[in-house]
Amino acid sequence: MKPAAFQYFRASTTDEALDRLAQHPGSKVLAGGQSLVPLMNFRLSRPDVLIDINGVADLGRLAIEDGELRIGALVRHRQLAESGDVAGAVPVLPLAAKHIGHWAIRNRGTIGGSVAHADPASELPAALVALQGTVVLRSARGERRVAAEEFFQGFFNTDLGEGELIVEVRIPISKSRFGFNEVVRRPGDFALVGAYVERSGPGGSVTWFGLGGRPERLLVDAWPQDAAGRGTLLEELVEGLPLDVSEDYKRAMAVTVAERAYQQAEGEK
């Protein structure tokens, strides 16, 4: 199928994109287009106006400043996967980025698009939650910053308001150790379930994705040192999630990927 008719504008600056968004309520922003274009082709999304931001150079900025990794909305997944600076600052992020789709998707897809789309089985939204990142939003009214845990609200549902544009995400550089693991049917598919595990002192956190409408980060006061103890703890955490996860096999997979992520954080795998 082909998309319904729409007006097309190509912005060259952030202010121009924001002006267009203010002028055309209900318009959609085109970045990598890896999620939006298929939805438009199937006519599941029918925006009257499409605003292309690929010409906005400052949205492609990737930098480390004031103890934070700052990732512009137009930074491609491939850049995250291949950046030595990112690997040095937040090692788990390029590791996870290498699991996003296939090479062509990583080459075009953007972090801003992934965050805005908020697929509950997507790696990057969960990474932002696990790493306690912040989403920076801008509109004609001004700028606001939203913690990732608050930004993702449910299935494909976020705190992105009318006329707002995701301009960057910020991730604090932490001394915690992180691990990542996921289960997919085939390489390049969305995860059936995935997990990020944080090791910080005796405790840390586990962030699951693919189990419900959004990533869920749960704190761990003290990680058991034996696999059996961790398995029991992880089973209890999964059972306590406020999600509709009825399939026993998904709960079992959630425990397995979290244990693998823990081992990776410990340097065992």
Secondary structure, DSSP 8 states (H G I E B T S, - for coil): ------EEEE-SSHHHHHHHHHHSTT-EEESS-TTHHHHHHTTS---SEEEE-TT-GGGG-EEEETTEEEEETT-BHHHHHH-HHHHHH-THHHHHHTTSS-HHHHHH-BHHHHHHH--TT-HHHHHHHHTT-EEEEEETTEEEEEEHHHHEEETTEES--TT-EEEEEEEE--S-EEEEEEE-SSTTS--SEEEEEEEETTEEEEEEESSSSS-EEEEESS--SSHHHHHHHHHHHHHT-SS----HHHHHHHHHHHHHHHHHHTT--
